[in-house]
């Protein structure tokens, strides 16, 4: 399920989209979605640890 979220986030979240584009331009294999999923988990963990809400607006 995290991979599905990462796939959508890689297309719609501006910062993750630039991260994905950077990975693709570096010639990494199509498994880049694992890196995006890991980045999402890291962001979620940091938000929980600091008890803050995400500042990204979703529409």
PQR file with spaces between the fields and no chain letter, atoms N, CA, C, O and H, PARSE charges and radii, in Angstrom:
ATOM       1  N    UNK     1       0.816   -1.185    0.000 -0.4000 1.5000
ATOM       2  CA   UNK     1       0.000    0.000    0.000 -0.0000 2.0000
ATOM       3  C    UNK     1       0.867    1.259    0.000  0.5500 1.7000
ATOM       4  O    UNK     1       0.497    2.263   -0.607 -0.5500 1.4000
ATOM       5  N    UNK     2       1.993    1.213    0.661 -0.4000 1.5000
ATOM       6  CA   UNK     2       2.885    2.367    0.686 -0.0000 2.0000
ATOM       7  C    UNK     2       3.383    2.673   -0.727  0.5500 1.7000
ATOM       8  O    UNK     2       3.597    3.835   -1.074 -0.5500 1.4000
ATOM       9  H    UNK     2       2.294    0.397    1.155  0.4000 1.0000
ATOM      10  N    UNK     3       3.564    1.641   -1.531 -0.4000 1.5000
ATOM      11  CA   UNK     3       4.060    1.849   -2.884 -0.0000 2.0000
ATOM      12  C    UNK     3       3.031    2.560   -3.753  0.5500 1.7000
ATOM      13  O    UNK     3       3.394    3.366   -4.610 -0.5500 1.4000
ATOM      14  H    UNK     3       3.390    0.698   -1.249  0.4000 1.0000
ATOM      15  N    UNK     4       1.758    2.270   -3.538 -0.4000 1.5000
ATOM      16  CA   UNK     4       0.706    2.962   -4.284 -0.0000 2.0000
ATOM      17  C    UNK     4       0.677    4.443   -3.907  0.5500 1.7000
ATOM      18  O    UNK     4       0.532    5.312   -4.767 -0.5500 1.4000
ATOM      19  H    UNK     4       1.464    1.616   -2.842  0.4000 1.0000
ATOM      20  N    UNK     5       0.816    4.715   -2.617 -0.4000 1.5000
ATOM      21  CA   UNK     5       0.857    6.101   -2.150 -0.0000 2.0000
ATOM      22  C    UNK     5       2.080    6.807   -2.731  0.5500 1.7000
ATOM      23  O    UNK     5       1.995    7.961   -3.151 -0.5500 1.4000
ATOM      24  H    UNK     5       0.934    4.009   -1.918  0.4000 1.0000
ATOM      25  N    UNK     6       3.209    6.115   -2.752 -0.4000 1.5000
ATOM      26  CA   UNK     6       4.430    6.706   -3.289 -0.0000 2.0000
ATOM      27  C    UNK     6       4.297    6.997   -4.782  0.5500 1.7000
ATOM      28  O    UNK     6       4.795    8.013   -5.267 -0.5500 1.4000
ATOM      29  H    UNK     6       3.278    5.178   -2.411  0.4000 1.0000
ATOM      30  N    UNK     7       3.635    6.121   -5.496 -0.4000 1.5000
ATOM      31  CA   UNK     7       3.443    6.333   -6.930 -0.0000 2.0000
ATOM      32  C    UNK     7       2.601    7.575   -7.195  0.5500 1.7000
ATOM      33  O    UNK     7       2.927    8.370   -8.076 -0.5500 1.4000
ATOM      34  H    UNK     7       3.231    5.296   -5.103  0.4000 1.0000
ATOM      35  N    UNK     8       1.519    7.746   -6.435 -0.4000 1.5000
ATOM      36  CA   UNK     8       0.668    8.930   -6.590 -0.0000 2.0000
ATOM      37  C    UNK     8       1.412   10.184   -6.146  0.5500 1.7000
ATOM      38  O    UNK     8       1.344   11.219   -6.810 -0.5500 1.4000
ATOM      39  H    UNK     8       1.255    7.100   -5.719  0.4000 1.0000
ATOM      40  N    UNK     9       2.120   10.093   -5.027 -0.4000 1.5000
ATOM      41  CA   UNK     9       2.853   11.249   -4.518 -0.0000 2.0000
ATOM      42  C    UNK     9       3.961   11.676   -5.481  0.5500 1.7000
ATOM      43  O    UNK     9       4.246   12.866   -5.614 -0.5500 1.4000
ATOM      44  H    UNK     9       2.175    9.252   -4.488  0.4000 1.0000
ATOM      45  N    UNK    10       4.582   10.711   -6.147 -0.4000 1.5000
ATOM      46  CA   UNK    10       5.643   11.030   -7.101 -0.0000 2.0000
ATOM      47  C    UNK    10       5.118   11.819   -8.294  0.5500 1.7000
ATOM      48  O    UNK    10       5.880   12.521   -8.960 -0.5500 1.4000
ATOM      49  H    UNK    10       4.351    9.744   -6.039  0.4000 1.0000
ATOM      50  N    UNK    11       3.829   11.707   -8.566 -0.4000 1.5000
ATOM      51  CA   UNK    11       3.243   12.433   -9.690 -0.0000 2.0000
ATOM      52  C    UNK    11       2.627   13.765   -9.273  0.5500 1.7000
ATOM      53  O    UNK    11       2.570   14.690  -10.083 -0.5500 1.4000
ATOM      54  H    UNK    11       3.210   11.137   -8.026  0.4000 1.0000
ATOM      55  N    UNK    12       2.165   13.885   -8.030 -0.4000 1.5000
ATOM      56  CA   UNK    12       1.387   15.061   -7.638 -0.0000 2.0000
ATOM      57  C    UNK    12       2.061   15.979   -6.622  0.5500 1.7000
ATOM      58  O    UNK    12       1.744   17.168   -6.585 -0.5500 1.4000
ATOM      59  H    UNK    12       2.211   13.134   -7.372  0.4000 1.0000
ATOM      60  N    UNK    13       2.968   15.479   -5.807 -0.4000 1.5000
ATOM      61  CA   UNK    13       3.654   16.305   -4.820 -0.0000 2.0000
ATOM      62  C    UNK    13       4.867   16.950   -5.500  0.5500 1.7000
ATOM      63  O    UNK    13       5.730   16.238   -6.014 -0.5500 1.4000
ATOM      64  H    UNK    13       3.225   14.513   -5.837  0.4000 1.0000
ATOM      65  N    UNK    14       4.947   18.284   -5.511 -0.4000 1.5000
ATOM      66  CA   UNK    14       6.047   18.953   -6.238 -0.0000 2.0000
ATOM      67  C    UNK    14       7.443   18.560   -5.763  0.5500 1.7000
ATOM      68  O    UNK    14       8.333   18.360   -6.589 -0.5500 1.4000
ATOM      69  H    UNK    14       4.246   18.862   -5.093  0.4000 1.0000
ATOM      70  N    UNK    15       7.654   18.445   -4.461 -0.4000 1.5000
ATOM      71  CA   UNK    15       8.999   18.118   -3.982 -0.0000 2.0000
ATOM      72  C    UNK    15       9.362   16.670   -4.299  0.5500 1.7000
ATOM      73  O    UNK    15      10.509   16.381   -4.642 -0.5500 1.4000
ATOM      74  H    UNK    15       6.930   18.608   -3.790  0.4000 1.0000
ATOM      75  N    UNK    16       8.396   15.759   -4.186 -0.4000 1.5000
ATOM      76  CA   UNK    16       8.670   14.366   -4.519 -0.0000 2.0000
ATOM      77  C    UNK    16       8.772   14.164   -6.030  0.5500 1.7000
ATOM      78  O    UNK    16       9.475   13.268   -6.498 -0.5500 1.4000
ATOM      79  H    UNK    16       7.465   15.994   -3.907  0.4000 1.0000
ATOM      80  N    UNK    17       8.074   14.994   -6.777 -0.4000 1.5000
ATOM      81  CA   UNK    17       8.180   14.917   -8.237 -0.0000 2.0000
ATOM      82  C    UNK    17       9.582   15.320   -8.687  0.5500 1.7000
ATOM      83  O    UNK    17      10.160   14.680   -9.566 -0.5500 1.4000
ATOM      84  H    UNK    17       7.503   15.722   -6.397  0.4000 1.0000
ATOM      85  N    UNK    18      10.124   16.367   -8.094 -0.4000 1.5000
ATOM      86  CA   UNK    18      11.483   16.777   -8.451 -0.0000 2.0000
ATOM      87  C    UNK    18      12.497   15.720   -8.005  0.5500 1.7000
ATOM      88  O    UNK    18      13.482   15.477   -8.702 -0.5500 1.4000
ATOM      89  H    UNK    18       9.654   16.887   -7.381  0.4000 1.0000
ATOM      90  N    UNK    19      12.263   15.092   -6.849 -0.4000 1.5000
ATOM      91  CA   UNK    19      13.113   14.008   -6.366 -0.0000 2.0000
ATOM      92  C    UNK    19      13.089   12.842   -7.350  0.5500 1.7000
ATOM      93  O    UNK    19      14.133   12.276   -7.675 -0.5500 1.4000
ATOM      94  H    UNK    19      11.462   15.290   -6.283  0.4000 1.0000
ATOM      95  N    UNK    20      11.893   12.486   -7.824 -0.4000 1.5000
ATOM      96  CA   UNK    20      11.734   11.394   -8.781 -0.0000 2.0000
ATOM      97  C    UNK    20      12.422   11.721  -10.101  0.5500 1.7000
ATOM      98  O    UNK    20      13.102   10.872  -10.678 -0.5500 1.4000
ATOM      99  H    UNK    20      11.045   12.946   -7.560  0.4000 1.0000
ATOM     100  N    UNK    21      12.246   12.941  -10.575 -0.4000 1.5000
ATOM     101  CA   UNK    21      12.896   13.348  -11.826 -0.0000 2.0000
ATOM     102  C    UNK    21      14.417   13.294  -11.709  0.5500 1.7000
ATOM     103  O    UNK    21      15.107   12.895  -12.647 -0.5500 1.4000
ATOM     104  H    UNK    21      11.694   13.631  -10.106  0.4000 1.0000
ATOM     105  N    UNK    22      14.931   13.698  -10.551 -0.4000 1.5000
ATOM     106  CA   UNK    22      16.373   13.673  -10.322 -0.0000 2.0000
ATOM     107  C    UNK    22      16.904   12.237  -10.337  0.5500 1.7000
ATOM     108  O    UNK    22      17.979   11.972  -10.875 -0.5500 1.4000
ATOM     109  H    UNK    22      14.371   14.022   -9.788  0.4000 1.0000
ATOM     110  N    UNK    23      16.148   11.321   -9.748 -0.4000 1.5000
ATOM     111  CA   UNK    23      16.561    9.913   -9.730 -0.0000 2.0000
ATOM     112  C    UNK    23      16.545    9.338  -11.150  0.5500 1.7000
ATOM     113  O    UNK    23      17.465    8.624  -11.550 -0.5500 1.4000
ATOM     114  H    UNK    23      15.274   11.536   -9.311  0.4000 1.0000
ATOM     115  N    UNK    24      15.498    9.654  -11.898 -0.4000 1.5000
ATOM     116  CA   UNK    24      15.397    9.140  -13.273 -0.0000 2.0000
ATOM     117  C    UNK    24      16.515    9.681  -14.158  0.5500 1.7000
ATOM     118  O    UNK    24      17.077    8.942  -14.966 -0.5500 1.4000
ATOM     119  H    UNK    24      14.751   10.233  -11.574  0.4000 1.0000
ATOM     120  N    UNK    25      16.844   10.970  -14.010 -0.4000 1.5000
ATOM     121  CA   UNK    25      17.907   11.565  -14.820 -0.0000 2.0000
ATOM     122  C    UNK    25      19.272   10.974  -14.479  0.5500 1.7000
ATOM     123  O    UNK    25      20.173   10.958  -15.318 -0.5500 1.4000
ATOM     124  H    UNK    25      16.387   11.570  -13.353  0.4000 1.0000
ATOM     125  N    UNK    26      19.421   10.491  -13.250 -0.4000 1.5000
ATOM     126  CA   UNK    26      20.679    9.873  -12.839 -0.0000 2.0000
ATOM     127  C    UNK    26      20.830    8.469  -13.429  0.5500 1.7000
ATOM     128  O    UNK    26      21.875    7.836  -13.282 -0.5500 1.4000
ATOM     129  H    UNK    26      18.689   10.504  -12.569  0.4000 1.0000
ATOM     130  N    UNK    27      19.775    7.989  -14.099 -0.4000 1.5000
ATOM     131  CA   UNK    27      19.853    6.691  -14.746 -0.0000 2.0000
ATOM     132  C    UNK    27      19.556    5.520  -13.838  0.5500 1.7000
ATOM     133  O    UNK    27      19.917    4.385  -14.149 -0.5500 1.4000
ATOM     134  H    UNK    27      18.925    8.503  -14.218  0.4000 1.0000
ATOM     135  N    UNK    28      18.906    5.779  -12.723 -0.4000 1.5000
ATOM     136  CA   UNK    28      18.562    4.701  -11.802 -0.0000 2.0000
ATOM     137  C    UNK    28      17.469    3.823  -12.419  0.5500 1.7000
ATOM     138  O    UNK    28      16.711    4.287  -13.270 -0.5500 1.4000
ATOM     139  H    UNK    28      18.613    6.701  -12.470  0.4000 1.0000
ATOM     140  N    UNK    29      17.385    2.569  -11.998 -0.4000 1.5000
ATOM     141  CA   UNK    29      16.357    1.688  -12.561 -0.0000 2.0000
ATOM     142  C    UNK    29      14.950    2.104  -12.135  0.5500 1.7000
ATOM     143  O    UNK    29      14.768    2.993  -11.303 -0.5500 1.4000
ATOM     144  H    UNK    29      18.001    2.192  -11.306  0.4000 1.0000
ATOM     145  N    UNK    30      13.976    1.445  -12.719 -0.4000 1.5000
ATOM     146  CA   UNK    30      12.575    1.801  -12.479 -0.0000 2.0000
ATOM     147  C    UNK    30      12.146    1.567  -11.031  0.5500 1.7000
ATOM     148  O    UNK    30      11.024    1.911  -10.659 -0.5500 1.4000
ATOM     149  H    UNK    30      14.124    0.722  -13.395  0.4000 1.0000
ATOM     150  N    UNK    31      13.005    0.998  -10.227 -0.4000 1.5000
ATOM     151  CA   UNK    31      12.679    0.742   -8.823 -0.0000 2.0000
ATOM     152  C    UNK    31      12.769    2.011   -7.967  0.5500 1.7000
ATOM     153  O    UNK    31      12.807    1.939   -6.738 -0.5500 1.4000
ATOM     154  H    UNK    31      13.917    0.718  -10.530  0.4000 1.0000
ATOM     155  N    UNK    32      12.802    3.167   -8.629 -0.4000 1.5000
ATOM     156  CA   UNK    32      12.899    4.431   -7.907 -0.0000 2.0000
ATOM     157  C    UNK    32      11.745    4.622   -6.937  0.5500 1.7000
ATOM     158  O    UNK    32      11.869    5.380   -5.975 -0.5500 1.4000
ATOM     159  H    UNK    32      12.771    3.225   -9.626  0.4000 1.0000
ATOM     160  N    UNK    33      10.626    3.948   -7.171 -0.4000 1.5000
ATOM     161  CA   UNK    33       9.446    4.123   -6.327 -0.0000 2.0000
ATOM     162  C    UNK    33       9.737    3.666   -4.898  0.5500 1.7000
ATOM     163  O    UNK    33       9.104    4.142   -3.955 -0.5500 1.4000
ATOM     164  H    UNK    33      10.525    3.332   -7.953  0.4000 1.0000
ATOM     165  N    UNK    34      10.683    2.754   -4.734 -0.4000 1.5000
ATOM     166  CA   UNK    34      11.073    2.313   -3.398 -0.0000 2.0000
ATOM     167  C    UNK    34      11.731    3.466   -2.656  0.5500 1.7000
ATOM     168  O    UNK    34      11.501    3.644   -1.460 -0.5500 1.4000
ATOM     169  H    UNK    34      11.197    2.368   -5.500  0.4000 1.0000
ATOM     170  N    UNK    35      12.544    4.250   -3.350 -0.4000 1.5000
ATOM     171  CA   UNK    35      13.189    5.414   -2.731 -0.0000 2.0000
ATOM     172  C    UNK    35      12.153    6.459   -2.333  0.5500 1.7000
ATOM     173  O    UNK    35      12.272    7.087   -1.281 -0.5500 1.4000
ATOM     174  H    UNK    35      12.731    4.105   -4.322  0.4000 1.0000
ATOM     175  N    UNK    36      11.133    6.646   -3.178 -0.4000 1.5000
ATOM     176  CA   UNK    36      10.072    7.603   -2.864 -0.0000 2.0000
ATOM     177  C    UNK    36       9.271    7.117   -1.663  0.5500 1.7000
ATOM     178  O    UNK    36       8.923    7.911   -0.789 -0.5500 1.4000
ATOM     179  H    UNK    36      11.036    6.136   -4.033  0.4000 1.0000
ATOM     180  N    UNK    37       8.974    5.815   -1.610 -0.4000 1.5000
ATOM     181  CA   UNK    37       8.239    5.257   -0.475 -0.0000 2.0000
ATOM     182  C    UNK    37       9.031    5.434    0.820  0.5500 1.7000
ATOM     183  O    UNK    37       8.469    5.779    1.859 -0.5500 1.4000
ATOM     184  H    UNK    37       9.257    5.169   -2.319  0.4000 1.0000
ATOM     185  N    UNK    38      10.324    5.197    0.748 -0.4000 1.5000
ATOM     186  CA   UNK    38      11.160    5.365    1.939 -0.0000 2.0000
ATOM     187  C    UNK    38      11.187    6.825    2.396  0.5500 1.7000
ATOM     188  O    UNK    38      11.160    7.110    3.593 -0.5500 1.4000
ATOM     189  H    UNK    38      10.781    4.917   -0.096  0.4000 1.0000
ATOM     190  N    UNK    39      11.239    7.745    1.430 -0.4000 1.5000
ATOM     191  CA   UNK    39      11.234    9.168    1.757 -0.0000 2.0000
ATOM     192  C    UNK    39       9.912    9.553    2.422  0.5500 1.7000
ATOM     193  O    UNK    39       9.903   10.348    3.362 -0.5500 1.4000
ATOM     194  H    UNK    39      11.261    7.514    0.457  0.4000 1.0000
ATOM     195  N    UNK    40       8.791    8.994    1.941 -0.4000 1.5000
ATOM     196  CA   UNK    40       7.493    9.264    2.553 -0.0000 2.0000
ATOM     197  C    UNK    40       7.429    8.762    3.993  0.5500 1.7000
ATOM     198  O    UNK    40       6.906    9.444    4.874 -0.5500 1.4000
ATOM     199  H    UNK    40       8.799    8.349    1.178  0.4000 1.0000
ATOM     200  N    UNK    41       7.957    7.579    4.220 -0.4000 1.5000
ATOM     201  CA   UNK    41       7.974    7.026    5.578 -0.0000 2.0000
ATOM     202  C    UNK    41       8.831    7.893    6.490  0.5500 1.7000
ATOM     203  O    UNK    41       8.475    8.124    7.646 -0.5500 1.4000
ATOM     204  H    UNK    41       8.382    7.025    3.504  0.4000 1.0000
ATOM     205  N    UNK    42       9.953    8.371    5.978 -0.4000 1.5000
ATOM     206  CA   UNK    42      10.823    9.244    6.765 -0.0000 2.0000
ATOM     207  C    UNK    42      10.126   10.558    7.109  0.5500 1.7000
ATOM     208  O    UNK    42      10.240   11.048    8.232 -0.5500 1.4000
ATOM     209  H    UNK    42      10.242    8.184    5.039  0.4000 1.0000
ATOM     210  N    UNK    43       9.406   11.125    6.146 -0.4000 1.5000
ATOM     211  CA   UNK    43       8.670   12.364    6.388 -0.0000 2.0000
ATOM     212  C    UNK    43       7.570   12.146    7.422  0.5500 1.7000
ATOM     213  O    UNK    43       7.392   12.959    8.330 -0.5500 1.4000
ATOM     214  H    UNK    43       9.314   10.727    5.233  0.4000 1.0000
ATOM     215  N    UNK    44       6.833   11.042    7.279 -0.4000 1.5000
ATOM     216  CA   UNK    44       5.761   10.735    8.232 -0.0000 2.0000
ATOM     217  C    UNK    44       6.314   10.525    9.627  0.5500 1.7000
ATOM     218  O    UNK    44       5.718   10.977   10.604 -0.5500 1.4000
ATOM     219  H    UNK    44       6.977   10.381    6.542  0.4000 1.0000
ATOM     220  N    UNK    45       7.438    9.849    9.731 -0.4000 1.5000
ATOM     221  CA   UNK    45       8.058    9.616   11.029 -0.0000 2.0000
ATOM     222  C    UNK    45       8.502   10.931   11.670  0.5500 1.7000
ATOM     223  O    UNK    45       8.319   11.129   12.871 -0.5500 1.4000
ATOM     224  H    UNK    45       7.922    9.481    8.937  0.4000 1.0000
ATOM     225  N    UNK    46       9.077   11.817   10.884 -0.4000 1.5000
ATOM     226  CA   UNK    46       9.525   13.112   11.410 -0.0000 2.0000
ATOM     227  C    UNK    46       8.337   13.950   11.873  0.5500 1.7000
ATOM     228  O    UNK    46       8.414   14.628   12.897 -0.5500 1.4000
ATOM     229  H    UNK    46       9.227   11.656    9.909  0.4000 1.0000
ATOM     230  N    UNK    47       7.237   13.902   11.118 -0.4000 1.5000
ATOM     231  CA   UNK    47       6.041   14.652   11.521 -0.0000 2.0000
ATOM     232  C    UNK    47       5.453   14.110   12.817  0.5500 1.7000
ATOM     233  O    UNK    47       5.030   14.877   13.681 -0.5500 1.4000
ATOM     234  H    UNK    47       7.174   13.351   10.286  0.4000 1.0000
ATOM     235  N    UNK    48       5.429   12.801   12.947 -0.4000 1.5000
ATOM     236  CA   UNK    48       4.909   12.192   14.187 -0.0000 2.0000
ATOM     237  C    UNK    48       5.809   12.521   15.370  0.5500 1.7000
ATOM     238  O    UNK    48       5.329   12.808   16.467 -0.5500 1.4000
ATOM     239  H    UNK    48       5.772   12.177   12.245  0.4000 1.0000
ATOM     240  N    UNK    49       7.095   12.478   15.141 -0.4000 1.5000
ATOM     241  CA   UNK    49       8.056   12.734   16.213 -0.0000 2.0000
ATOM     242  C    UNK    49       7.960   14.167   16.722  0.5500 1.7000
ATOM     243  O    UNK    49       8.062   14.412   17.924 -0.5500 1.4000
ATOM     244  H    UNK    49       7.485   12.245   14.250  0.4000 1.0000
ATOM     245  N    UNK    50       7.766   15.108   15.809 -0.4000 1.5000
ATOM     246  CA   UNK    50       7.682   16.508   16.206 -0.0000 2.0000
ATOM     247  C    UNK    50       6.250   16.946   16.508  0.5500 1.7000
ATOM     248  O    UNK    50       6.012   18.086   16.905 -0.5500 1.4000
ATOM     249  H    UNK    50       7.683   14.908   14.833  0.4000 1.0000
ATOM     250  N    UNK    51       5.307   16.036   16.318 -0.4000 1.5000
ATOM     251  CA   UNK    51       3.885   16.286   16.572 -0.0000 2.0000
ATOM     252  C    UNK    51       3.376   17.498   15.781  0.5500 1.7000
ATOM     253  O    UNK    51       2.653   18.341   16.310 -0.5500 1.4000
ATOM     254  H    UNK    51       5.500   15.109   15.995  0.4000 1.0000
ATOM     255  N    UNK    52       3.763   17.563   14.524 -0.4000 1.5000
ATOM     256  CA   UNK    52       3.316   18.643   13.639 -0.0000 2.0000
ATOM     257  C    UNK    52       2.429   18.065   12.551  0.5500 1.7000
ATOM     258  O    UNK    52       2.455   16.868   12.267 -0.5500 1.4000
ATOM     259  H    UNK    52       4.351   16.878   14.094  0.4000 1.0000
ATOM     260  N    UNK    53       1.651   18.943   11.957 -0.4000 1.5000
ATOM     261  CA   UNK    53       0.831   18.551   10.818 -0.0000 2.0000
ATOM     262  C    UNK    53       1.592   18.898    9.544  0.5500 1.7000
ATOM     263  O    UNK    53       2.435   19.795    9.526 -0.5500 1.4000
ATOM     264  H    UNK    53       1.631   19.916   12.188  0.4000 1.0000
ATOM     265  N    UNK    54       1.280   18.181    8.504 -0.4000 1.5000
ATOM     266  CA   UNK    54       1.902   18.442    7.213 -0.0000 2.0000
ATOM     267  C    UNK    54       1.425   19.788    6.691  0.5500 1.7000
ATOM     268  O    UNK    54       0.264   20.152    6.875 -0.5500 1.4000
ATOM     269  H    UNK    54       0.595   17.453    8.518  0.4000 1.0000
ATOM     270  N    UNK    55       2.313   20.526    6.042 -0.4000 1.5000
ATOM     271  CA   UNK    55       1.956   21.823    5.504 -0.0000 2.0000
ATOM     272  C    UNK    55       1.552   21.752    4.036  0.5500 1.7000
ATOM     273  O    UNK    55       1.190   22.766    3.439 -0.5500 1.4000
ATOM     274  H    UNK    55       3.256   20.231    5.892  0.4000 1.0000
ATOM     275  N    UNK    56       1.614   20.557    3.457 -0.4000 1.5000
ATOM     276  CA   UNK    56       1.232   20.421    2.054 -0.0000 2.0000
ATOM     277  C    UNK    56      -0.284   20.406    1.934  0.5500 1.7000
ATOM     278  O    UNK    56      -0.978   19.696    2.662 -0.5500 1.4000
ATOM     279  H    UNK    56       1.908   19.733    3.942  0.4000 1.0000
ATOM     280  N    UNK    57      -0.770   21.190    1.017 -0.4000 1.5000
ATOM     281  CA   UNK    57      -2.213   21.252    0.787 -0.0000 2.0000
ATOM     282  C    UNK    57      -2.604   20.198   -0.235  0.5500 1.7000
ATOM     283  O    UNK    57      -1.976   20.085   -1.289 -0.5500 1.4000
ATOM     284  H    UNK    57      -0.206   21.767    0.426  0.4000 1.0000
ATOM     285  N    UNK    58      -3.616   19.444    0.066 -0.4000 1.5000
ATOM     286  CA   UNK    58      -4.114   18.452   -0.891 -0.0000 2.0000
ATOM     287  C    UNK    58      -5.507   18.847   -1.318  0.5500 1.7000
ATOM     288  O    UNK    58      -6.358   19.193   -0.498 -0.5500 1.4000
ATOM     289  H    UNK    58      -4.126   19.535    0.922  0.4000 1.0000
ATOM     290  N    UNK    59      -5.721   18.790   -2.607 -0.4000 1.5000
ATOM     291  CA   UNK    59      -7.047   19.133   -3.134 -0.0000 2.0000
ATOM     292  C    UNK    59      -7.562   18.037   -3.999  0.5500 1.7000
ATOM     293  O    UNK    59      -8.665   18.140   -4.535 -0.5500 1.4000
ATOM     294  H    UNK    59      -5.030   18.509   -3.273  0.4000 1.0000
